[in-house]
């Protein structure tokens, strides 16, 4: 039969695995499976504003996904592409990081001497703490949730914690290292840039700057180009043959874009847990030498030396989830039990009946990386604007307006954008959000059905 490529995405809330096969018309999605990780950890080790996930639960969800895919097709897998949440960091002991055992679908591994994953949403590094750190030699400003910033936090607040480990990477780097039995983790330029203290021009860590401040540089992974091979599977894995090629782990954002971006004149709007508006930069573009801390646009390394201009907002579907949680909590305090899953369709229906609202919601309850202290606000609150429909409509509009304040429509027009590709779970499930996108952006909007990082990770291979 035809060879298969397995794409995996280790997301913030779920894990997805996709089997992609080559056909006469190009690549086609053969099978996919998704599992919620429910990995959010309230561990005693977590600090105020800390955001950690249980690696054991993430791997359990991954193993469940692979066990659910057809064995016959897994046996034909020749290449594995893996993407995952950027910025975050997990630590491990390289010779004791996982245990292999026999599962119903063949050998599988689970974490052993591995720390919790400190995610991109982690807020332990305050603006004051970040200001105390050495200035990176990089085009990317440092922010809380970035791998190197988290290491600095441990160095200052819990130095003994770091002594238990000799390797670190993103969650996707960990999985690649375990599959290929890498003694030292290998990281793509995409993930390295997302950690901070990485110079994309010469593709190297700021080791001199880091060493001077006592940073444990031995924890930093080696870095390679996105799209290159990290190694081969050291043994069979859920029926996938030993010796399958495994790509260097990639950023989930870049893979999401890769799965749908075909024209340089397309912009991609993704609204899932967080939200991003992105456009390809012209060929040959190089980011500035130094970070521009007040800039809302970040330049992400893409593939083949290209860059994406990205308005990466910390506020997306997570804001809608927080709003639904608030409604559920109010109902509970009033003596009613309402499931959050029942609230979502109701608030969307209410907003669909409310075509316009003068209410203005600035929805940045999680701040933004370039403005961490600018939180949410609501204005123009009139007596007639208080219904659930008004508030939901204004909240959805505010999410889109916030992105467009970061990467203005005029800038998109100057870069030659002719169409917008809409993706992400929040956009797919919320018609009100789609209506506001089409109202605010003066371009045709095309909604992609299979725009996702797991498929993108497979396509790269």
PyMOL commands that set and color helices and strands:
alter all, ss='L'
color gray80, all
select helices_A, chain A and resi 55-68+71-74+127-131+147-157+159-163+171-180+189-195+207-212+217-219+252-258+317-333+340-352+383-385+388-406+409-414+425-429+431-440+453-460
alter helices_A, ss='H'
color red, helices_A
select strands_A, chain A and resi 4-10+14-23+26-36+40-41+52-53+77-84+90-92+98-103+106-111+117-118+167-169+186-188+198-199+204-205+222-224+229-232+245-247+250-251+266-271+275-280+297-301+307-313+360-362+377-379+419-423+444-447
alter strands_A, ss='S'
color yellow, strands_A
deselect
rebuild
show_as cartoon
